[in-house]
């Protein structure tokens, strides 16, 4: 992605976004089948992971207003590494990162969502720092 400052005006590595909260990640992924963007809670302590997820759920209306769409909320899933995680995400099916003709659609999918997530996170991060 082209250098775009964060909501706080700082330069940021969008692909390796730092939430500032341990075990809380913003993930963007693209394969030959789909693209996805998500917030993942990976804390090994199920109770703490659930607390983070529930706190995000408390902000669901604000979240959906910031993203201007509904995302898929999954309190307990298993990731590709066999870990139990909680996640909130959006998927774009039938897109191939290896096909250059798909790149404009892929960028149009990921870019506005990660920027909106950053804006949202700027407002709610202090609450998660207290957990």
C-alpha positions as CSV (number, residue, x, y, z in Angstrom):
1,X,0.0,0.0,0.0
2,X,1.1,3.5,-0.7
3,X,2.3,5.4,2.4
4,X,-0.8,6.7,4.2
5,X,-0.6,8.1,7.7
6,X,-2.6,6.4,10.5
7,X,-5.6,8.1,12.1
8,X,-3.1,9.6,14.6
9,X,-1.0,11.0,11.7
10,X,1.9,8.6,12.1
11,X,3.5,6.6,9.4
12,X,2.5,2.9,9.8
13,X,3.3,-0.5,8.4
14,X,-0.3,-1.4,7.3
15,X,0.6,-5.1,6.4
16,X,2.1,-5.6,9.9
17,X,-0.2,-3.4,11.8
18,X,0.7,-3.0,15.5
19,X,-2.4,-2.9,17.7
20,X,-0.3,-2.1,20.8
21,X,-2.2,-4.9,22.7
22,X,-0.6,-8.2,23.2
23,X,-2.4,-11.1,21.4
24,X,-4.7,-8.7,19.4
25,X,-3.9,-8.6,15.7
26,X,-5.3,-7.0,12.6
27,X,-4.8,-9.6,9.8
28,X,-5.0,-9.1,6.0
29,X,-4.6,-12.2,3.9
30,X,-4.9,-12.9,0.2
31,X,-4.6,-16.3,-1.6
32,X,-5.5,-17.7,-4.9
33,X,-9.0,-18.2,-3.7
34,X,-10.0,-15.3,-1.5
35,X,-8.9,-12.2,0.5
36,X,-9.7,-11.6,4.1
37,X,-9.3,-8.9,6.8
38,X,-9.9,-9.5,10.5
39,X,-9.3,-8.7,14.1
40,X,-8.0,-11.7,15.9
41,X,-7.7,-12.3,19.6
42,X,-5.2,-15.1,20.1
43,X,-4.6,-15.0,23.9
44,X,-4.0,-18.6,25.1
45,X,-6.2,-17.9,28.2
46,X,-9.7,-18.6,27.0
47,X,-11.3,-16.4,29.7
48,X,-9.2,-13.4,28.8
49,X,-9.7,-14.0,25.0
50,X,-13.4,-14.1,25.6
51,X,-13.3,-10.9,27.7
52,X,-11.5,-9.1,24.8
53,X,-14.1,-10.5,22.3
54,X,-17.0,-9.4,24.5
55,X,-15.5,-6.0,24.9
56,X,-15.3,-5.6,21.1
57,X,-18.9,-6.8,20.9
58,X,-19.9,-4.0,23.3
59,X,-18.6,-1.6,20.5
60,X,-20.3,-3.5,17.7
61,X,-22.6,-0.6,16.7
62,X,-19.6,1.8,16.6
63,X,-17.5,-0.8,14.8
64,X,-20.2,-1.3,12.1
65,X,-20.6,2.5,11.7
66,X,-16.8,2.9,11.3
67,X,-16.6,0.1,8.7
68,X,-19.9,0.9,7.1
69,X,-20.8,-2.8,6.9
70,X,-21.4,-5.9,8.9
71,X,-18.6,-8.4,9.6
72,X,-18.6,-12.1,10.7
73,X,-18.2,-12.4,14.5
74,X,-16.7,-15.8,15.6
75,X,-16.2,-16.2,19.4
76,X,-14.4,-19.5,19.2
77,X,-12.7,-20.9,16.1
78,X,-9.5,-22.7,15.3
79,X,-6.9,-21.0,13.2
80,X,-4.6,-22.6,10.6
81,X,-2.1,-23.4,13.4
82,X,-4.6,-25.3,15.6
83,X,-5.0,-22.5,18.1
84,X,-8.3,-21.5,19.5
85,X,-8.9,-17.8,18.7
86,X,-11.7,-15.3,18.5
87,X,-12.1,-13.3,15.3
88,X,-14.1,-10.7,13.6
89,X,-13.6,-10.6,9.8
90,X,-14.7,-10.0,6.3
91,X,-14.0,-12.2,3.3
92,X,-13.9,-11.5,-0.4
93,X,-14.4,-14.8,-2.3
94,X,-13.3,-15.7,-5.8
95,X,-10.3,-13.5,-6.1
96,X,-6.7,-14.5,-6.9
97,X,-3.8,-12.5,-5.5
98,X,-1.6,-14.1,-8.2
99,X,-3.8,-12.7,-11.0
100,X,-2.8,-9.0,-11.7
101,X,-6.2,-8.3,-13.1
102,X,-7.6,-8.9,-9.6
103,X,-5.2,-6.5,-7.9
104,X,-7.4,-3.4,-8.2
105,X,-10.4,-5.3,-6.6
106,X,-8.1,-6.7,-3.9
107,X,-6.7,-3.3,-3.0
108,X,-10.2,-1.8,-3.1
109,X,-11.3,-4.5,-0.6
110,X,-8.4,-4.3,1.8
111,X,-7.3,-0.6,1.8
112,X,-10.4,1.2,3.0
113,X,-11.1,-1.5,5.6
114,X,-7.7,-1.4,7.2
115,X,-7.8,2.4,7.3
116,X,-11.3,2.3,8.9
117,X,-10.1,-0.3,11.4
118,X,-7.2,2.0,12.3
119,X,-9.6,4.9,12.9
120,X,-11.9,2.7,15.0
121,X,-9.0,1.3,17.0
122,X,-7.7,4.8,17.8
123,X,-11.0,5.4,19.7
124,X,-11.3,2.1,21.5
125,X,-7.7,1.0,22.2
126,X,-7.6,2.7,25.6
127,X,-10.4,0.5,26.8
128,X,-8.5,-2.7,25.7
129,X,-5.4,-1.4,27.4
130,X,-7.3,-1.5,30.7
131,X,-8.2,-5.2,30.4
